[in-house]
Amino acid sequence: MTKENHLTHRVEMATETKEAESPKAHASGLNRLALWITQKVGTPIFFLGIFTWTLIWLLWNMFAPRFLRFDPFPGFVLWLFISNMVQLFLMPLIMIGQNLQGRGAEERAKNDYKINLKAEKEIKQIQTQLAMILERLDAKETGTSEQIAP
């Protein structure tokens, strides 16, 4: 393989890898939103935000002066309603985002496999060339040794 062919081959392999890096490349607006939500909801900051919001809400409605409470203890009906609505809207978007991420992972795995096959082919070519070089060196050494020996 010449230097130019080798370089071209490496560029092709890099391009194939980059094409499958992200499922965002072929995603619609809703799919991009789902991916963004999936990435953000799965973070400790989101968890801490929800936990803090819930804690403040419950403590306020349990211990604030009665005239300032807006979702009375023990029902917390408004809190339950809002929490359920958040879950209902987030759940399908997270599932869509996970499906898209899975497709992206599958594409990357397929490209990795293609690249590995190409690399294996190159390695076999290099091994063949190396064997030929070693044979030539052995032939030269043998020819030289025989010429010196008599």
N, C-alpha and C positions, 0 to 999 in steps of 0.2 A: 504494500500500500504506500503510495507516494505521500509526501508531506501535505500536499494540497488536498488529496483525497481524505487523508486522516483528519485534517482540519475541518473540511466540509462535513465529514461524518460526525465529529464532535459537536458542531453547530446544530446539525439536525437532531441529535440526541438531546441537546439542551432545549431546543425549541419544543420538542415533543413533551418533555418534562414540564415546561412552563405552561403549556396549553392545558394540562390536567391539574394544575396546582389548585385552582379555586373553582368551586361550583358557581361563583358569582358571574363568571364569564358569559354564561348563556341564560341568566336568570331574569325573570320579569320583575316588575316593580314589587309585586306582592311577595315573590320569592326572595328578593333582596331584603325586604322588611322581615320576613320570617327568619332568614339567616342572621340578620342583625339582632333580632329579639332572642333567638336561640343562643347567640354568643353572649349577650348581656345578662340574660336571666340566669345563666349557669355560673355566675360569679359570686364570690363572697360579699361583694358590695351590695348586690341586689338583695341577697339574703338578709344582710344587716339592715338594709333600708326597710324591707317588709317587716322584719322583726321589730325594729324601732317604731315604725308606724303603728303596728299592732299594740305594742306595749304602751305607747303614749295614749292611744285611743282608749284602751281598756282602763288604764289607770285614771285618765281624765274622767271617764264616765262612771268610775266607781268612787273617786275621792274628791272630785271638784264640788263646789257648792251646788246644791240641788237645782237652783235656777239656771246654772250654766251647763248642766248635763244635757246632751242632745240625743244620746242613745243609752237609755237607762239600763243599769244592772238589774237582773241577771240575763236579760234577753239579748242585748247587743244586736238587735235585728238589723239595723242599718249597716253595722260592721260586717255581719254575716252576708248580707246582700252584696255589698261592695266586694268583699273577698271572693265570693262565688262568681261575680261578674268578671273579675280579674282572671280567675282560673279558667272560666269558660272561654275568654278571648285569647288567653295565652296558650292554652293547651293545644289547640289545632295549629297555631302558628309555630309552636315549638316542634310539633311533629313534622310539619312541612319542612322546617329548617333542618331537622335531623335527617330526613329523607334526602334532602339536597346535599347535605354533608356526606351522607353515605354514598351517593352517586359520585361525588367528587373523589372520595377515597377509592371507589372501584376504578374510576378512570386513571387515577394515579398508579394503582396496582397494575392495571393492564399496561400502562406505559413503562413502568418499572420492569415488567416481564419482557416487553419488547427490547428494552435497552439491555437487559441482562442477556438475552439471546444474541443480540448484536455483539456485545462484549465477549461472550463465549466464542463466537465465530472469529472475532479478532484475535483472541488468545490462541485459538487453534492455528490460525495463520501465522502468528508470531512463533509458536512452538515449531511449526513446520519449517519456517525460515531459519530458526535457530538450529534445528537438527541439520539442515543443509549446510549451514555455516560450520558447524562442528565437524561434519563429514569432510568438508573441504580442508579444514585445519588438520584433521587427522591424516588426510591424504598427503598434505604438504609435509607434515612431520614425518610420516612414514617414508615418503620419497626422499626427504632430506637425510633421514637416518640411514637409509639404504645406500645413498650416494657417499656418505661419510664412512660407513662401515667397511667397504672393500678397500 
